[in-house]
Structure formats: C-alpha cells, structure tokens
Amino acid sequence: MDGSSASSYVYAKASGLLARSYTGSRAAKLFSVQKLSELWPLVFTEEVPAIPEILLAKTIEQKASEKFIREYKNLLQAYDEPAQILVDLLQYFDYENLKSLGAAAAMGQKKMPALLDIRPYNILNYGAWPSIQKMTQGSDLAWYDKAPEVVEQQQLDNALDLQFIERLWSSSLELGGEEREAVQKLLAQRYSMRNVVWVLRLKTYYKMDKNQIVQRLAFLNPQNGRSDPLGGAALEILDKSVDNWDDWKNWKYAKFLNPREEGALWSVDPRWVEESSDKEFVKSAAQKFHALTCEPAALFCWFFLKSKELDYIRMATEALRLNVKVREI
C-alpha cells in the first residue's frame, strides 16, 4: 500500500498492540505473579510447557524477544518501501547476534549460539557460520572479519554499538522536516543519557581514566566537544567525583540521580540513573507516538516502547528465577 495508507494502518495496529502491552502502569501485572508458570499466560497464548523452571525462564525470554520481532516485522511489512531507519532499528538484533557469534568464535565453539532471526531484513549471512568473515562479507559489518581474541571482545562490541548509533542518525537525515526533528530529538535524548551512564559505569566499576572513557563514547562529531548532541553531556561529567554530592547537586540531569540522605555516605548509582532516565525517554517516545500518527516515525517510537516491555518481561523473569525482589533486580 502507499506510504500514507500504510502509516495509517500501522498506527492503528501498533496502537492496539500497545494497549495490550505491559508498559506504563500495566507493567505492574508482570511483577505481581509468584511463579514463572503464572507469568507465562500473561505474555503468551500457548499452554505453559512442562519443563524445569530454569529452562522455562530461558524459554520465556527467548519467546518474548521472538514475539516482539514478529510483531515489528508484521508492521514493517505494511510498507512497500519502509523508511531505512525502521529497518535499521530491527537490525539492532543482527548487531547483538554478531556479538554472541564473536564470543562463541573466540572460545572456539562450532555450534551456533542461540540467536534472534530478523529475516528477510538481516545483514549477516547466517548460513556461512562458523566463518565470521563470510557472514559479514559485503555488508556494512565487513570490517568484523575474523574470530576475535577474547581480549578484543569488549572493544569490538563497543565498536558495534557506536556503528549502530551512527547508522540510526545517518538514516534519520532521510526523513521529512518535522519527522526528522522528532526522531533526532529522541535519538539525542536516548544516546546522550546512554553515554552518561556508560561514563558512570566505567568510572565506578572499572576505574578508567578520562582518555580511556572518551574512546568508548558515541559522538556525532568528536570535534563538537561538549556541544555534541550525543556525547556532550557525557564529557561534562568526566571530572565529577562519583562520591561527592556537591559535584552533582547542580547537574542539569540531577533529577535522574539516586536519592541522598542528609549525613549519609552517597555515591552515584549508574543503574539508578539508567532506569530513571530510561523512564523519561519512554514518556517522550509515547508522546511522539501519539503526535506522529500518520508518519513512519510512529513505528520508530513504537519500537522503543515495546522494547521497554521486553525489558520488563526479562526483569520479572529474572526476579522469579533467582527468587529475589524485583527492586533488587
């Protein structure tokens, strides 16, 4: 169908799927159950399989991801020629698959690890396994052309993340004016804060110095410095002490910080910052979804909204599998 008709159809179908999804206040239902066998019927229509709990947990997470991909592909296929950025979003799973394949190859494994199938939109030639070079040949990932050494994996995974972000931004330039502006604002909001969280994790958990950290950040252009839409906010916190509240109390994103009790020891919690900023992003994506009803960008927003549902399903599954409180997860 033509672009306008396809977008109207996609918005209607996507709205229906969102209404039944476990996002917003409905997410609480996922965390109200006591057993994995009670979680299953909330997410799937099939009967609960008669398998051990640990296998049921893995099955829930795998099937939830497959369901998300299937729903997104069904919406994407309504377009005769979908916007490139919508295809790029789906190919996120190919980037993640390549990380898993690289890790398996680094360990000398011949059996292909569990992956997520996005055909016919895949970048990788999965039939060429175990040759990484043949799997990526002729694609934008052709530079990843061999089984990595174990010590190279983190660096290569980071390079894949950076390329994916750059690809999304490049594709956003192909959108129309209002739509392009909305999408780029969302991309800047999401990946600016992802950069910030990355800085906090590297400072807190790995004690990296500034030069090491900067090499792992995403920028539109590193020459932009602190004015860069993606990397600027991260550069601003490089010199802040993670244990000094005075360094953070006037930070422009202080609302995302974990609370501080007067007189108690305090340090920045990267997990808290990630979750609180992510919730803000989801709110922004929901607003844009309802504002861009007849534009392909509505499906762009839907992808991130449903991705959050997938996160919640995984979180609930892990809480039940490990028998711990959701807050701890």
N, C-alpha and C positions, 0 to 999 in steps of 0.2 A: 504494500500500500504506500501512497505518497507520504512525504515527511510529516505534514500536518495531521493527516488522519492517523498515522502510526503513533505520533506523540500523544494524541488524544486517547487512543486505545491503550497505550502503555500506561498513561497516567491513571486511567480508570482501573486497570488491572492491578497496577502497583499499589494504588490506594486501598483496594480490597485486601491485598496481601498484608499491607501494613496494619490494617485494622485488626487482623487476626494474629499479629506477631507479638512476641513478648518483649516489647520495648516500652519505655516510659513506665507508668505505674503498673502495667500488666507484667512487667518483669518479675515482680514480687511473687507471682504464682510459681515461677521456676524454683524459687528458694523456700517455698512453703512445704515441699514434699519431704518425706523422711527416707525414701529408698529410691534407688535408680529405677526399679521396676515401676515406681509411681511417676517418675519423671518422663519415662518413655512415652506414654499415651498423650502427654501434653504436647509433644513435639511431632510424633509420627502417628499415622493411621493404622499401621500394621500391628499385629499382636506382638507382645513382648517375646523375644526369642528366649528359649530355655538354655541359657549359657551362664557360666560363672560371672559374678559381679565385675571382676576386673576386665573380663572380655566385653561385658555389657557396656562398661564405661567407654572403652575404646570404640565400640560399635556406635554408640550414641554420638560421640564427637565426629567420627568419620561420616556417618549418615547425615548429620546436621549440616556439615560442610557440603556434602553432595547435594542435599536438598536446596541449599542456598544457591549453589552454582546452577542447578537445574532451573530454578525459578528465574534467575537473572538471564540465563540463555534464552528461555522462552520469551521473555520481554524483549531482549535484544533482537531476536529473530523477527519481530514485528516490522523492523525497518528493512527496506530493500538494501540500503546502504547506511548502516549505523555510523554515527559520528565516531571518529577514530578514538577519542578519549574514552568512549564507552567500551570499546574493545580493549583498550589499554588497561582499564580497570580490571577486567576479567583476567587479563594476562598476568596480573599480580600473582596468581596461583602458579603460573609457569616459573616465575622468578623464585617462589618458595620451593617449588619442586626441584629446581636446579640446585638449591642449597642442600636439600636432602640427598640428591643424587651425588653431589660433590662430596658430601660427608661419607656416603657409602663407598664411593670410589676410593677415597683417601684411606679407608680401612680395608681395601682390597675385596670388598663384598661383590659377588657376582649376581646375587639375587636383587632384583629391583625393589627398592623400598616402597612402602605404601604412598601413593601419590593421589592427587586430585585431577580429574580429567575434564579439560575445558574444550575438547574438540567440538567443532572444527576451527576454533579460534586459537589453537595452540601455536606457540613459537617453536617449541622443541620437537625434534623428530624422535619420539619415544621408541620407535622400532629399532633404532640404532644402538640402544643400550647393549653392552656396557661402555661403548666408546663415547666419551663426553664430546670429543672433537666432532664426531659425526652428528651428534644430537643437536649441536648448536650451529653447525656449518650453514652458511648462507643467511643467517639471521643477525639481528642486532646484538645477539649474545655470543657471536662467533669468537670474540676475544677470550671467552671462557672455554679453552680448547683442550684441556687435559685434566686428568685426575689430580686434584691439588694435594700438596703435602698437608699433613694435619695442622702444622703451624701456620699455614696460609689461609685456613678456612675463614677465620674471623675477618681478615682483610678482604677476601673475595666476597663474603656475604655482605659486608658494608658497601662494597663497590656495586653489588647488585641493587641494594636499596637505593643508593644515590642515582643509579641509572633509571630506575623505575620512577622516581620523583621527577627527574629531568624530563622523562618521556611524557608524563602527565602534563607538565607545564607546557611543553612544546605543543602538545595536541590541543591544549586549551586555546592556543592562539588561532586555531582554525574556526572557533565558534563566533557567532554574531556578537555585536557590541554588548548589549545588556547581559546576555547569557555568559559571554566570556568574562565580564567583570564579576558576576556572581560566582562562577566556578573558581576564578583565580583568588577571590577573597577566601573561599572555603579552603582551597589548597594552601594558601598562605597561613590561615589560621591553624590548620591541622599540622603542617610540617614545620612551622615555626615552633610550635609547642613540642613537637616530637624532637626537634633539635635541642630544645631546652632540657627536656627530660634526659636525652642522651648525654648532655653535658653533666647533669647531676649524677647520673649513674656512673659515668667514667670517673668523676671526681670522688664520689662516695665509695664505690665498690672497688675501683681499680687504681685509685690514687694517681691518675695520669696527669701529666703537666699540660700546660696550655697548647704547646705546639702539637703534642700527640692528639689532643682532643680536636683541634681545628681541622686536622686532616680527615676527620671522620664525620664532619658536618656537611649538610646539603646547602648549597647556595644557588641562587640564580646566576650570580657572578661574584666570586670572592672579592673582586675589586670594589664592590659596593660597601664592604665593611658593615658597620652597624646599621646602615640604611637598607641592607638587603632584606627583601620580604620574607625569605626563608631562614636565613642564618643570622640576621641582625640581632634578634632577641637573645640568641644563644651566646653571641660574642659579648653582650653586655654583662653576663653573669660569670664570665670566666674568672674574674678576680675576687668574686664574693666567697667568703668563708662559709662552708656548709653548716658550721656550728655556731655562727654568730647572727643572732636575730637582728641586731642593728643593721647588718648589711642588707637585710631583706625587707624590713618593715615598710619601706617606702618604694619597693619594687612595683612596677606598673602591673605586674601579674600576681601581686601578693594575695589576691582572693583565692588563688589555687594552692596556697601553702597549707601544710598541716598545722593545726592549731597549736598555740603556745600557751602554757600555763605560767603565770607570774611566779618567778623564783625557781622554776624547774628547768633542768637541762633540756635543751632543744637542739635539734638538727633537722635539716631539710630531708623530707621523706620523698624520694623520687617517685615511688609508687602512688603516693597521695596526689602529688602534682599531676601525674599522668592521668589518673582516674578523674580528678576534678576538672581538668582542662578538657578531657575527652567528653565529659558530660556536656560541657559548654559547646563543644563542637557539634555534638549530636543535636542540641537545641537549634543551632544555626542551620544545620542541614535540613532539619524538619521545617523550619521557616521558609527556606529556599525551595523545598519540595512543593509546598503549597502555593508559593508565589510564581513558580515557573511551570504552571500546569500543562501548557501546550508546547513545551520545549524539551529537547533531548536531555537538557541538564536536570530535569526532574528525575530521570533514571539514574543519573550520576549521584544525586542526593540519596536516592533510594538504596543504592549500593552500600553507602556508609551507614545508613540507618539499620539495614538488615545485618550488616557486619557487626554492629553492636549487639544485636540479638544473638548472633553466633557466639560472641564473647561471653554473654550471659549464660548461654547453654553450657559452654565449656566450663565456666566458673562453677555453676551449680553441679555439674558432673564431677568435677574435681573435689568439691566440698563433700559430696556424698561418698565418693570413692575413698577419700582419706579420712572420712569421719571427723571432720573439723568444721568449725563455724564459718559461715560464708565471709564474715568480716575478716577472719584470718587469711582466707584465700585471697 
